[in-house]
Amino acid sequence: MEFVEKEEVIKLFLAMLLGGLVGAEREYRSKSAGLRTTILICVGSAAFTMVSVRLGDDRIAANIVNGIGFLGAGIIYRQEASVKGLTTAATIWAVAALGMAIGGGYYDIAIICFAAIFATLLLLTGISHRIGRINQTRQYRIVTQFKNKTLNHYEKQFEDCGLVAQRDSQQRIGTDIIGKWKVTGPEKAHEKCIKRLLNDSEVKEVEF
């Protein structure tokens, strides 16, 4: 019977610490995979890797990747024109790799991996937001009274504001006509267009 060695205890506590730091960032941003989730993933991956080394069976560690794939897939979901949860799912995948590196005793890889994960989540968030302000896609839905005409004039309004609109669908319900578009352009152009639509007396409802 083998007992837990001091280095193995250190590995598990290191996995708990580094996984917890990543999870704290996710928790701060109110993401679905927060502090406890990332700690459990990192510690679990480290433990499975350590068991794999003890038994001399690489298949145990290899199956971590498959298990994390199922877990990450449950976080991703579609919301209107965009897909949500990709960053959190990718973080889970990276944290599992971090745990495996710790469990395997590759501390240099683990530290570099942790630094890369943390830098991506913290430092690149601002850059990502700036890119989003330069160009972003929104789903517009406009409801107005039907007057024997299409909603082409709203597409012209999108164009006048510096936006590119892709028509999704138009339908008539009773005395109303409803139009949906996927609209791309700078944040300021969206704000300008939204202001016009909100001040348009003929628009009954607008979603953006």
NUDOMAR-516819 format. One record per residue: residue number from 1; residue in one letter; y, z, x of N, C-alpha, C, O in turn. Coordinates in Angstrom, 2 decimals. Example, Ala and Ser with C-alpha at 12.3 -4.5 7.8 and 13.67 -1.06 7.14 Angstrom:
FIMI    k  r       ny       nz       nx      cay      caz      cax       cy       cz       cx       oy       oz       ox
FIMI    1  A    -5.69     7.80    13.19    -4.50     7.80    12.30    -3.30     7.80    13.20    -3.32     8.46    14.24
FIMI    2  S    -2.25     7.08    12.85    -1.06     7.14    13.67     0.03     7.87    12.90     1.14     8.04    13.41
This chain:
FIMI    k  r       ny       nz       nx      cay      caz      cax       cy       cz       cx       oy       oz       ox
FIMI    1  M    -1.21     0.00     0.84     0.00     0.00     0.00     1.25     0.00     0.87     1.40     0.83     1.76
FIMI    2  E     2.15    -0.94     0.60     3.37    -1.05     1.38     4.50    -0.33     0.66     4.63    -0.39    -0.57
FIMI    3  F     5.32     0.36     1.46     6.47     1.05     0.89     7.73     0.25     1.18     7.77    -0.56     2.11
FIMI    4  V     8.75     0.48     0.38    10.01    -0.23     0.56    10.64     0.17     1.88    10.82     1.36     2.15
FIMI    5  E    10.97    -0.81     2.69    11.60    -0.54     3.98    13.10    -0.37     3.79    13.67    -0.76     2.78
FIMI    6  K    13.71     0.21     4.82    15.16     0.46     4.76    15.94    -0.83     4.60    16.91    -0.88     3.84
FIMI    7  E    15.53    -1.88     5.29    16.25    -3.16     5.21    16.15    -3.75     3.81    17.09    -4.39     3.33
FIMI    8  E    15.01    -3.55     3.15    14.84    -4.08     1.80    15.76    -3.36     0.82    16.29    -3.97    -0.11
FIMI    9  V    15.96    -2.07     1.02    16.89    -1.31     0.18    18.31    -1.82     0.40    19.08    -1.99    -0.55
FIMI   10  I    18.64    -2.07     1.66    19.97    -2.59     2.00    20.19    -3.96     1.33    21.27    -4.23     0.82
FIMI   11  K    19.16    -4.80     1.34    19.26    -6.12     0.72    19.58    -6.00    -0.78    20.44    -6.73    -1.29
FIMI   12  L    18.90    -5.10    -1.46    19.11    -4.95    -2.90    20.50    -4.40    -3.21    21.15    -4.84    -4.17
FIMI   13  F    20.96    -3.45    -2.40    22.31    -2.91    -2.62    23.38    -3.94    -2.27    24.43    -3.99    -2.91
FIMI   14  L    23.12    -4.76    -1.24    24.06    -5.83    -0.89    24.14    -6.86    -2.00    25.22    -7.36    -2.33
FIMI   15  A    22.97    -7.19    -2.58    22.95    -8.13    -3.71    23.71    -7.56    -4.90    24.41    -8.28    -5.60
FIMI   16  M    23.56    -6.26    -5.12    24.27    -5.59    -6.21    25.78    -5.63    -5.97    26.55    -5.86    -6.90
FIMI   17  L    26.19    -5.40    -4.72    27.61    -5.37    -4.38    28.25    -6.75    -4.53    29.25    -6.90    -5.21
FIMI   18  L    27.65    -7.76    -3.87    28.25    -9.10    -3.88    28.15    -9.73    -5.27    29.09   -10.39    -5.73
FIMI   19  G    27.02    -9.53    -5.95    26.90   -10.04    -7.32    27.90    -9.37    -8.24    28.43   -10.00    -9.15
FIMI   20  G    28.14    -8.08    -8.01    29.10    -7.34    -8.83    30.53    -7.80    -8.63    31.31    -7.83    -9.58
FIMI   21  L    30.88    -8.16    -7.40    32.23    -8.65    -7.12    32.49    -9.98    -7.84    33.56   -10.21    -8.39
FIMI   22  V    31.49   -10.85    -7.81    31.62   -12.13    -8.54    31.70   -11.86   -10.04    32.50   -12.46   -10.74
FIMI   23  G    30.86   -10.95   -10.52    30.85   -10.62   -11.94    32.14    -9.98   -12.41    32.55   -10.17   -13.55
FIMI   24  A    32.79    -9.20   -11.52    34.05    -8.56   -11.87    35.12    -9.61   -12.16    35.94    -9.44   -13.06
FIMI   25  E    35.11   -10.69   -11.38    36.06   -11.78   -11.60    35.80   -12.45   -12.94    36.73   -12.75   -13.69
FIMI   26  R    34.51   -12.68   -13.26    34.13   -13.30   -14.53    34.47   -12.37   -15.70    34.91   -12.83   -16.76
FIMI   27  E    34.27   -11.07   -15.51    34.57   -10.08   -16.54    36.06   -10.03   -16.80    36.49    -9.92   -17.95
FIMI   28  Y    36.86   -10.12   -15.74    38.32   -10.08   -15.86    38.83   -11.26   -16.68    39.82   -11.14   -17.40
FIMI   29  R    38.15   -12.38   -16.57    38.55   -13.58   -17.31    37.83   -13.69   -18.66    37.90   -14.73   -19.32
FIMI   30  S    37.13   -12.61   -19.04    36.45   -12.53   -20.35    35.43   -13.64   -20.54    35.32   -14.22   -21.62
FIMI   31  K    34.67   -13.94   -19.49    33.63   -14.95   -19.58    32.33   -14.32   -20.06    32.14   -13.11   -19.98
FIMI   32  S    31.43   -15.18   -20.56    30.19   -14.68   -21.17    29.27   -14.01   -20.16    28.59   -13.04   -20.50
FIMI   33  A    29.23   -14.50   -18.93    28.40   -13.88   -17.88    29.30   -13.01   -17.01    29.95   -13.49   -16.09
FIMI   34  G    29.33   -11.71   -17.33    30.24   -10.80   -16.64    29.57    -9.97   -15.57    28.62   -10.41   -14.91
FIMI   35  L    30.08    -8.77   -15.39    29.67    -7.87   -14.32    28.17    -7.59   -14.30    27.51    -7.83   -13.29
FIMI   36  R    27.63    -7.10   -15.41    26.22    -6.71   -15.44    25.30    -7.92   -15.28    24.26    -7.84   -14.61
FIMI   37  T    25.69    -9.03   -15.90    24.84   -10.22   -15.83    24.70   -10.73   -14.41    23.59   -11.01   -13.96
FIMI   38  T    25.81   -10.86   -13.69    25.75   -11.40   -12.33    25.05   -10.42   -11.38    24.35   -10.85   -10.45
FIMI   39  I    25.22    -9.13   -11.60    24.51    -8.15   -10.77    23.00    -8.31   -10.97    22.25    -8.37   -10.00
FIMI   40  L    22.57    -8.38   -12.22    21.14    -8.50   -12.51    20.56    -9.80   -11.95    19.44    -9.82   -11.44
FIMI   41  I    21.33   -10.88   -12.05    20.85   -12.17   -11.52    20.72   -12.13   -10.00    19.72   -12.58    -9.45
FIMI   42  C    21.74   -11.57    -9.34    21.74   -11.52    -7.88    20.63   -10.58    -7.37    19.88   -10.94    -6.45
FIMI   43  V    20.53    -9.40    -7.96    19.49    -8.44    -7.55    18.10    -8.99    -7.88    17.18    -8.87    -7.07
FIMI   44  G    17.96    -9.57    -9.04    16.66   -10.13    -9.44    16.22   -11.26    -8.52    15.06   -11.33    -8.12
FIMI   45  S    17.15   -12.14    -8.17    16.83   -13.25    -7.26    16.44   -12.72    -5.89    15.50   -13.22    -5.27
FIMI   46  A    17.17   -11.70    -5.42    16.85   -11.10    -4.12    15.47   -10.46    -4.16    14.69   -10.61    -3.22
FIMI   47  A    15.16    -9.73    -5.24    13.87    -9.05    -5.37    12.72   -10.05    -5.43    11.70    -9.86    -4.77
FIMI   48  F    12.88   -11.12    -6.23    11.83   -12.13    -6.31    11.59   -12.80    -4.95    10.45   -13.07    -4.58
FIMI   49  T    12.67   -13.04    -4.23    12.54   -13.66    -2.90    11.82   -12.72    -1.93    10.99   -13.16    -1.14
FIMI   50  M    12.14   -11.43    -2.00    11.48   -10.44    -1.14     9.99   -10.34    -1.46     9.16   -10.25    -0.55
FIMI   51  V     9.65   -10.36    -2.74     8.24   -10.32    -3.16     7.53   -11.59    -2.68     6.38   -11.55    -2.24
FIMI   52  S     8.24   -12.72    -2.78     7.68   -14.00    -2.34     7.34   -13.96    -0.85     6.30   -14.47    -0.43
FIMI   53  V     8.24   -13.35    -0.06     8.01   -13.23     1.38     6.82   -12.32     1.66     5.99   -12.62     2.52
FIMI   54  R     6.72   -11.21     0.95     5.61   -10.26     1.13     4.26   -10.89     0.82     3.29   -10.70     1.55
FIMI   55  L     4.22   -11.64    -0.27     2.96   -12.24    -0.70     2.66   -13.55     0.03     1.54   -14.07    -0.03
FIMI   56  G     3.68   -14.07     0.72     3.50   -15.35     1.41     3.34   -16.51     0.45     2.67   -17.50     0.77
FIMI   57  D     3.95   -16.40    -0.72     3.84   -17.45    -1.75     5.25   -17.95    -2.08     6.02   -17.28    -2.76
FIMI   58  D     5.57   -19.14    -1.59     6.91   -19.71    -1.81     7.16   -20.11    -3.25     8.31   -20.30    -3.65
FIMI   59  R     6.11   -20.23    -4.04     6.29   -20.69    -5.43     7.06   -19.67    -6.26     7.76   -20.04    -7.20
FIMI   60  I     6.95   -18.40    -5.91     7.67   -17.36    -6.66     9.17   -17.57    -6.53     9.90   -17.57    -7.52
FIMI   61  A     9.63   -17.76    -5.29    11.06   -17.99    -5.06    11.51   -19.32    -5.66    12.62   -19.43    -6.18
FIMI   62  A    10.64   -20.33    -5.57    10.99   -21.66    -6.10    11.22   -21.63    -7.61    12.05   -22.37    -8.13
FIMI   63  N    10.48   -20.77    -8.30    10.62   -20.70    -9.76    11.91   -20.03   -10.21    12.28   -20.11   -11.38
FIMI   64  I    12.61   -19.37    -9.28    13.92   -18.78    -9.62    14.87   -19.86   -10.10    15.61   -19.67   -11.06
FIMI   65  V    14.84   -21.00    -9.42    15.73   -22.12    -9.76    15.49   -22.57   -11.20    16.45   -22.81   -11.94
FIMI   66  N    14.22   -22.70   -11.60    13.90   -23.11   -12.96    14.38   -22.09   -13.98    14.94   -22.44   -15.02
FIMI   67  G    14.15   -20.80   -13.67    14.56   -19.74   -14.59    16.06   -19.69   -14.78    16.54   -19.52   -15.90
FIMI   68  I    16.81   -19.84   -13.69    18.27   -19.84   -13.76    18.78   -21.05   -14.53    19.80   -20.99   -15.21
FIMI   69  G    18.05   -22.16   -14.41    18.45   -23.37   -15.14    18.43   -23.14   -16.65    19.34   -23.57   -17.35
FIMI   70  F    17.40   -22.47   -17.15    17.31   -22.15   -18.58    18.41   -21.19   -18.99    18.99   -21.32   -20.07
FIMI   71  L    18.71   -20.23   -18.14    19.74   -19.24   -18.45    21.12   -19.91   -18.51    21.91   -19.63   -19.41
FIMI   72  G    21.39   -20.78   -17.54    22.68   -21.48   -17.51    22.86   -22.41   -18.68    23.96   -22.55   -19.20
FIMI   73  A    21.76   -23.07   -19.10    21.84   -24.01   -20.22    22.25   -23.31   -21.51    22.89   -23.92   -22.37
FIMI   74  G    21.90   -22.04   -21.64    22.26   -21.30   -22.85    23.73   -20.95   -22.93    24.23   -20.58   -23.99
FIMI   75  I    24.44   -21.06   -21.81    25.86   -20.71   -21.78    26.74   -21.91   -22.11    27.85   -21.75   -22.61
FIMI   76  I    26.22   -23.11   -21.83    27.02   -24.32   -22.02    27.02   -24.71   -23.50    25.97   -24.72   -24.14
FIMI   77  Y    28.19   -25.03   -24.02    28.30   -25.48   -25.41    29.45   -26.47   -25.54    30.37   -26.49   -24.72
FIMI   78  R    29.39   -27.28   -26.57    30.41   -28.30   -26.81    31.41   -27.78   -27.84    31.03   -27.21   -28.87
FIMI   79  Q    32.70   -27.98   -27.54    33.76   -27.58   -28.46    34.73   -28.75   -28.61    35.55   -29.02   -27.73
FIMI   80  E    34.62   -29.43   -29.76    35.44   -30.60   -30.06    35.31   -31.64   -28.94    34.23   -32.19   -28.75
FIMI   81  A    36.39   -31.92   -28.21    36.37   -33.00   -27.22    35.96   -32.54   -25.84    35.93   -33.35   -24.91
FIMI   82  S    35.65   -31.26   -25.68    35.34   -30.75   -24.35    34.04   -29.95   -24.33    33.51   -29.56   -25.36
FIMI   83  V    33.55   -29.73   -23.11    32.33   -28.94   -22.91    32.72   -27.62   -22.25    33.39   -27.62   -21.21
FIMI   84  K    32.32   -26.51   -22.83    32.68   -25.19   -22.34    31.49   -24.52   -21.65    30.33   -24.83   -21.93
FIMI   85  G    31.80   -23.61   -20.74    30.78   -22.80   -20.10    30.20   -23.37   -18.82    29.32   -22.75   -18.22
FIMI   86  L    30.66   -24.55   -18.40    30.09   -25.18   -17.20    30.35   -24.35   -15.94    29.46   -24.18   -15.11
FIMI   87  T    31.58   -23.83   -15.81    31.91   -23.03   -14.62    31.07   -21.75   -14.57    30.57   -21.38   -13.51
FIMI   88  T    30.92   -21.09   -15.70    30.12   -19.86   -15.75    28.65   -20.15   -15.45    28.00   -19.39   -14.73
FIMI   89  A    28.13   -21.26   -15.99    26.74   -21.65   -15.72    26.54   -21.95   -14.24    25.54   -21.56   -13.64
FIMI   90  A    27.51   -22.65   -13.66    27.44   -22.97   -12.23    27.55   -21.71   -11.38    26.92   -21.60   -10.33
FIMI   91  T    28.35   -20.75   -11.85    28.48   -19.47   -11.14    27.15   -18.72   -11.12    26.76   -18.17   -10.09
FIMI   92  I    26.46   -18.70   -12.25    25.14   -18.06   -12.34    24.18   -18.71   -11.35    23.44   -18.02   -10.65
FIMI   93  W    24.19   -20.03   -11.29    23.33   -20.78   -10.38    23.64   -20.41    -8.93    22.73   -20.19    -8.13
FIMI   94  A    24.94   -20.35    -8.60    25.35   -20.01    -7.23    25.01   -18.56    -6.88    24.61   -18.27    -5.75
FIMI   95  V    25.18   -17.65    -7.84    24.86   -16.23    -7.61    23.37   -16.05    -7.36    22.96   -15.21    -6.56
FIMI   96  A    22.54   -16.84    -8.05    21.10   -16.79    -7.81    20.78   -17.23    -6.38    19.93   -16.64    -5.71
FIMI   97  A    21.47   -18.28    -5.92    21.29   -18.74    -4.54    21.74   -17.66    -3.55    21.11   -17.46    -2.51
FIMI   98  L    22.82   -16.97    -3.90    23.31   -15.86    -3.07    22.25   -14.77    -2.97    21.98   -14.25    -1.88
FIMI   99  G    21.65   -14.41    -4.10    20.60   -13.39    -4.12    19.39   -13.80    -3.30    18.79   -12.98    -2.60
FIMI  100  M    19.03   -15.09    -3.38    17.89   -15.58    -2.62    18.16   -15.51    -1.12    17.27   -15.17    -0.34
FIMI  101  A    19.38   -15.84    -0.71    19.76   -15.78     0.71    19.68   -14.34     1.22    19.20   -14.09     2.32
FIMI  102  I    20.16   -13.40     0.40    20.09   -11.99     0.78    18.65   -11.53     0.86    18.25   -10.87     1.82
FIMI  103  G    17.86   -11.88    -0.16    16.45   -11.48    -0.19    15.66   -12.04     0.97    14.72   -11.40     1.45
FIMI  104  G    16.03   -13.23     1.43    15.34   -13.85     2.55    15.82   -13.37     3.91    15.27   -13.73     4.95
FIMI  105  G    16.87   -12.53     3.88    17.39   -12.00     5.14    18.36   -12.92     5.86    18.68   -12.69     7.02
FIMI  106  Y    18.82   -13.96     5.17    19.77   -14.89     5.77    21.19   -14.42     5.45    21.88   -14.99     4.60
FIMI  107  Y    21.61   -13.39     6.14    22.88   -12.75     5.84    24.08   -13.66     6.14    25.08   -13.60     5.43
FIMI  108  D    23.98   -14.49     7.16    25.07   -15.41     7.49    25.31   -16.39     6.35    26.45   -16.65     5.96
FIMI  109  I    24.20   -16.95     5.82    24.31   -17.87     4.68    24.85   -17.14     3.46    25.67   -17.67     2.72
FIMI  110  A    24.39   -15.89     3.25    24.82   -15.11     2.09    26.32   -14.84     2.12    26.99   -14.98     1.10
FIMI  111  I    26.84   -14.46     3.28    28.27   -14.15     3.38    29.12   -15.40     3.18    30.13   -15.36     2.49
FIMI  112  I    28.69   -16.50     3.78    29.43   -17.76     3.62    29.37   -18.23     2.16    30.36   -18.70     1.61
FIMI  113  C    28.19   -18.09     1.56    28.01   -18.46     0.15    28.91   -17.62    -0.75    29.57   -18.15    -1.64
FIMI  114  F    28.94   -16.30    -0.51    29.79   -15.42    -1.31    31.27   -15.79    -1.15    32.01   -15.84    -2.13
FIMI  115  A    31.68   -16.05     0.09    33.08   -16.42     0.35    33.45   -17.71    -0.38    34.55   -17.84    -0.92
FIMI  116  A    32.52   -18.68    -0.37    32.77   -19.96    -1.05    32.87   -19.78    -2.56    33.74   -20.37    -3.20
FIMI  117  I    31.97   -18.96    -3.13    32.00   -18.70    -4.58    33.30   -18.01    -4.97    33.97   -18.42    -5.92
FIMI  118  F    33.64   -16.96    -4.24    34.83   -16.18    -4.57    36.10   -17.01    -4.41    37.01   -16.93    -5.24
FIMI  119  A    36.17   -17.80    -3.34    37.35   -18.64    -3.11    37.49   -19.68    -4.21    38.60   -19.97    -4.66
FIMI  120  T    36.36   -20.24    -4.64    36.40   -21.25    -5.70    36.90   -20.65    -7.01    37.72   -21.25    -7.70
FIMI  121  L    36.40   -19.46    -7.36    36.78   -18.84    -8.63    38.20   -18.30    -8.63    38.87   -18.33    -9.66
FIMI  122  L    38.66   -17.80    -7.48    39.98   -17.18    -7.41    41.08   -18.16    -6.99    42.07   -18.33    -7.69
FIMI  123  L    40.87   -18.79    -5.83    41.94   -19.60    -5.24    42.12   -20.96    -5.91    43.23   -21.47    -5.99
FIMI  124  L    41.02   -21.53    -6.38    41.12   -22.88    -6.95    41.49   -22.89    -8.43    41.72   -23.95    -9.01
FIMI  125  T    41.55   -21.70    -9.05    41.92   -21.63   -10.47    43.33   -22.16   -10.70    43.58   -22.90   -11.65
FIMI  126  G    44.25   -21.76    -9.82    45.63   -22.22    -9.94    45.75   -23.72    -9.80    46.50   -24.36   -10.54
FIMI  127  I    45.00   -24.29    -8.86    45.03   -25.75    -8.66    44.46   -26.44    -9.90    44.99   -27.46   -10.34
FIMI  128  S    43.40   -25.89   -10.45    42.79   -26.46   -11.65    43.77   -26.46   -12.82    43.83   -27.42   -13.58
FIMI  129  H    44.54   -25.37   -12.96    45.53   -25.29   -14.03    46.65   -26.30   -13.84    47.14   -26.88   -14.80
FIMI  130  R    47.06   -26.50   -12.59    48.11   -27.49   -12.30    47.64   -28.89   -12.65    48.40   -29.69   -13.21
FIMI  131  I    46.39   -29.19   -12.31    45.84   -30.50   -12.66    45.80   -30.67   -14.17    46.09   -31.75   -14.69
FIMI  132  G    45.44   -29.58   -14.87    45.40   -29.62   -16.33    46.76   -29.89   -16.95    46.86   -30.54   -17.99
FIMI  133  R    47.82   -29.38   -16.30    49.17   -29.63   -16.82    49.59   -31.08   -16.60    50.35   -31.65   -17.38
FIMI  134  I    49.08   -31.67   -15.52    49.40   -33.06   -15.21    48.71   -34.00   -16.18    49.30   -34.98   -16.64
FIMI  135  N    47.45   -33.71   -16.48    46.69   -34.57   -17.39    45.65   -33.73   -18.14    44.79   -33.10   -17.53
FIMI  136  Q    45.74   -33.75   -19.46    44.79   -33.01   -20.28    44.47   -33.79   -21.54    45.28   -34.59   -22.01
FIMI  137  T    43.28   -33.55   -22.08    42.82   -34.24   -23.29    42.74   -33.25   -24.44    42.17   -32.17   -24.31
FIMI  138  R    43.32   -33.64   -25.56    43.28   -32.80   -26.76    42.80   -33.61   -27.95    42.90   -34.84   -27.98
FIMI  139  Q    42.27   -32.90   -28.92    41.81   -33.51   -30.16    42.87   -33.26   -31.24    43.17   -32.11   -31.57
FIMI  140  Y    43.43   -34.34   -31.78    44.45   -34.21   -32.82    43.85   -34.57   -34.18    43.03   -35.48   -34.31
FIMI  141  R    44.28   -33.82   -35.18    43.89   -34.11   -36.57    45.14   -34.02   -37.43    45.80   -32.98   -37.48
FIMI  142  I    45.47   -35.11   -38.10    46.70   -35.18   -38.91    46.34   -35.49   -40.36    45.58   -36.42   -40.64
FIMI  143  V    46.90   -34.71   -41.27    46.71   -34.94   -42.71    48.07   -35.24   -43.32    49.02   -34.46   -43.17
FIMI  144  T    48.16   -36.37   -44.00    49.42   -36.76   -44.65    49.11   -37.45   -45.98    47.95   -37.79   -46.24
FIMI  145  Q    50.12   -37.66   -46.79    49.90   -38.29   -48.10    49.63   -39.78   -47.94    50.30   -40.46   -47.16
FIMI  146  F    48.64   -40.28   -48.68    48.28   -41.69   -48.61    49.33   -42.54   -49.34    49.65   -42.31   -50.50
FIMI  147  K    49.86   -43.54   -48.61    50.89   -44.41   -49.19    50.57   -45.87   -48.93    51.43   -46.64   -48.50
FIMI  148  N    49.32   -46.25   -49.20    48.87   -47.63   -49.01    49.14   -48.16   -47.60    49.48   -49.33   -47.42
FIMI  149  K    49.00   -47.29   -46.61    49.16   -47.72   -45.22    48.27   -46.86   -44.33    47.87   -45.75   -44.69
FIMI  150  T    47.96   -47.40   -43.16    47.12   -46.66   -42.21    47.99   -45.69   -41.43    49.18   -45.52   -41.71
FIMI  151  L    47.38   -45.04   -40.44    48.10   -44.06   -39.63    48.53   -44.64   -38.27    48.68   -43.91   -37.30
FIMI  152  N    48.70   -45.95   -38.23    49.07   -46.60   -36.96    50.39   -46.09   -36.40    50.59   -46.07   -35.18
FIMI  153  H    51.30   -45.69   -37.28    52.62   -45.25   -36.80    52.51   -43.95   -36.00    53.37   -43.66   -35.16
FIMI  154  Y    51.45   -43.18   -36.25    51.26   -41.97   -35.45    50.75   -42.32   -34.05    51.07   -41.65   -33.07
FIMI  155  E    49.95   -43.38   -33.97    49.51   -43.85   -32.67    50.70   -44.35   -31.85    50.75   -44.17   -30.64
FIMI  156  K    51.66   -44.97   -32.54    52.89   -45.41   -31.87    53.69   -44.20   -31.39    54.32   -44.23   -30.34
FIMI  157  Q    53.64   -43.13   -32.18    54.35   -41.90   -31.81    53.72   -41.26   -30.57    54.43   -40.75   -29.69
FIMI  158  F    52.38   -41.29   -30.50    51.70   -40.80   -29.30    52.16   -41.59   -28.08    52.46   -41.03   -27.02
FIMI  159  E    52.22   -42.90   -28.25    52.61   -43.79   -27.15    54.05   -43.53   -26.72    54.35   -43.52   -25.53
FIMI  160  D    54.94   -43.33   -27.69    56.35   -43.07   -27.38    56.53   -41.78   -26.59    57.48   -41.64   -25.81
FIMI  161  C    55.62   -40.83   -26.79    55.70   -39.55   -26.09    55.02   -39.59   -24.72    55.01   -38.59   -24.00
FIMI  162  G    54.46   -40.75   -24.36    53.82   -40.88   -23.06    52.36   -40.48   -23.05    51.81   -40.11   -22.02
FIMI  163  L    51.72   -40.57   -24.23    50.31   -40.20   -24.35    49.44   -41.41   -24.65    49.92   -42.42   -25.18
FIMI  164  V    48.18   -41.32   -24.30    47.22   -42.38   -24.59    46.26   -41.85   -25.65    45.56   -40.86   -25.44
FIMI  165  A    46.24   -42.53   -26.81    45.44   -42.06   -27.94    44.25   -42.97   -28.19    44.38   -44.20   -28.21
FIMI  166  Q    43.09   -42.36   -28.38    41.88   -43.09   -28.74    41.46   -42.66   -30.14    41.15   -41.50   -30.38
FIMI  167  R    41.47   -43.62   -31.06    41.18   -43.28   -32.46    39.73   -42.85   -32.62    38.81   -43.49   -32.12
FIMI  168  D    39.56   -41.76   -33.35    38.22   -41.25   -33.63    37.78   -41.71   -35.01    36.81   -42.46   -35.14
FIMI  169  S    38.50   -41.27   -36.05    38.16   -41.67   -37.41    39.36   -41.49   -38.32    40.27   -40.72   -38.03
FIMI  170  Q    39.35   -42.23   -39.43    40.35   -42.06   -40.48    39.61   -42.06   -41.81    38.68   -42.84   -42.01
FIMI  171  Q    40.03   -41.18   -42.72    39.40   -41.15   -44.02    40.41   -40.74   -45.10    41.36   -39.99   -44.84
FIMI  172  R    40.18   -41.24   -46.29    41.03   -40.88   -47.42    40.28   -39.93   -48.33    39.14   -40.18   -48.71
FIMI  173  I    40.95   -38.81   -48.68    40.39   -37.84   -49.63    41.45   -37.61   -50.70    42.47   -36.97   -50.46
FIMI  174  G    41.18   -38.13   -51.89    42.15   -38.00   -52.98    43.45   -38.71   -52.63    43.46   -39.91   -52.36
FIMI  175  T    44.53   -37.98   -52.65    45.85   -38.56   -52.35    46.23   -38.40   -50.88    47.34   -38.76   -50.48
FIMI  176  D    45.32   -37.87   -50.09    45.61   -37.64   -48.67    44.81   -38.59   -47.78    43.73   -39.06   -48.16
FIMI  177  I    45.36   -38.87   -46.61    44.66   -39.63   -45.58    44.62   -38.77   -44.32    45.62   -38.17   -43.93
FIMI  178  I    43.44   -38.72   -43.69    43.23   -37.86   -42.54    42.87   -38.70   -41.32    41.99   -39.56   -41.39
FIMI  179  G    43.54   -38.45   -40.22    43.27   -39.18   -39.00    42.92   -38.25   -37.85    43.48   -37.16   -37.73
FIMI  180  K    41.99   -38.69   -37.00    41.60   -37.92   -35.82    41.70   -38.81   -34.58    41.30   -39.97   -34.59
FIMI  181  W    42.24   -38.23   -33.51    42.37   -38.95   -32.25    42.04   -38.06   -31.07    42.23   -36.84   -31.13
FIMI  182  K    41.53   -38.66   -30.01    41.40   -37.99   -28.73    42.57   -38.48   -27.88    42.67   -39.67   -27.57
FIMI  183  V    43.45   -37.56   -27.52    44.73   -37.93   -26.90    44.80   -37.35   -25.48    44.52   -36.17   -25.26
FIMI  184  T    45.18   -38.19   -24.53    45.25   -37.79   -23.13    46.66   -37.99   -22.58    47.33   -38.97   -22.90
FIMI  185  G    47.10   -37.03   -21.74    48.41   -37.15   -21.12    48.89   -35.82   -20.57    48.18   -34.82   -20.67
FIMI  186  P    50.10   -35.80   -19.98    50.65   -34.56   -19.41    50.90   -33.50   -20.48    51.10   -33.82   -21.65
FIMI  187  E    50.90   -32.25   -20.07    51.12   -31.14   -20.99    52.48   -31.26   -21.67    52.58   -31.01   -22.88
FIMI  188  K    53.52   -31.62   -20.93    54.87   -31.75   -21.51    54.91   -32.83   -22.58    55.61   -32.69   -23.58
FIMI  189  A    54.16   -33.92   -22.36    54.12   -34.99   -23.36    53.44   -34.52   -24.64    53.85   -34.88   -25.74
FIMI  190  H    52.40   -33.71   -24.49    51.73   -33.14   -25.67    52.69   -32.23   -26.44    52.78   -32.30   -27.66
FIMI  191  E    53.41   -31.39   -25.72    54.35   -30.47   -26.36    55.43   -31.23   -27.12    55.82   -30.85   -28.22
FIMI  192  K    55.92   -32.33   -26.52    56.94   -33.15   -27.16    56.41   -33.77   -28.44    57.10   -33.79   -29.46
FIMI  193  C    55.18   -34.28   -28.39    54.58   -34.92   -29.55    54.29   -33.90   -30.66    54.55   -34.16   -31.83
FIMI  194  I    53.77   -32.74   -30.27    53.47   -31.69   -31.24    54.73   -31.24   -31.97    54.70   -31.00   -33.17
FIMI  195  K    55.82   -31.14   -31.23    57.10   -30.74   -31.84    57.53   -31.76   -32.89    58.02   -31.39   -33.96
FIMI  196  R    57.36   -33.04   -32.58    57.70   -34.09   -33.55    56.84   -33.99   -34.80    57.34   -34.10   -35.92
FIMI  197  L    55.53   -33.78   -34.59    54.62   -33.73   -35.73    54.89   -32.51   -36.62    54.82   -32.61   -37.85
FIMI  198  L    55.21   -31.37   -36.00    55.50   -30.17   -36.77    56.79   -30.30   -37.58    56.95   -29.66   -38.62
FIMI  199  N    57.70   -31.14   -37.10    58.98   -31.33   -37.79    58.95   -32.53   -38.74    59.95   -32.84   -39.39
FIMI  200  D    57.80   -33.21   -38.81    57.66   -34.37   -39.70    57.34   -33.87   -41.10    56.29   -33.27   -41.33
FIMI  201  S    58.22   -34.12   -42.03    58.07   -33.62   -43.40    56.88   -34.26   -44.13    56.38   -33.69   -45.10
FIMI  202  E    56.42   -35.43   -43.67    55.31   -36.11   -44.31    53.94   -35.59   -43.86    52.92   -35.88   -44.49
FIMI  203  V    53.93   -34.81   -42.78    52.66   -34.27   -42.26    52.34   -32.98   -43.00    53.10   -32.01   -42.93
FIMI  204  K    51.20   -32.95   -43.70    50.78   -31.77   -44.44    50.05   -30.78   -43.53    50.26   -29.57   -43.62
FIMI  205  E    49.21   -31.29   -42.65    48.47   -30.46   -41.72    48.38   -31.16   -40.38    48.29   -32.39   -40.31
FIMI  206  V    48.40   -30.38   -39.30    48.21   -30.95   -37.98    47.44   -29.96   -37.10    47.81   -28.79   -37.01
FIMI  207  E    46.38   -30.44   -36.47    45.62   -29.63   -35.52    45.69   -30.31   -34.17    45.65   -31.54   -34.07
FIMI  208  F    45.81   -29.50   -33.12    45.95   -30.09   -31.78    45.36   -29.16   -30.74    45.38   -29.48   -29.55
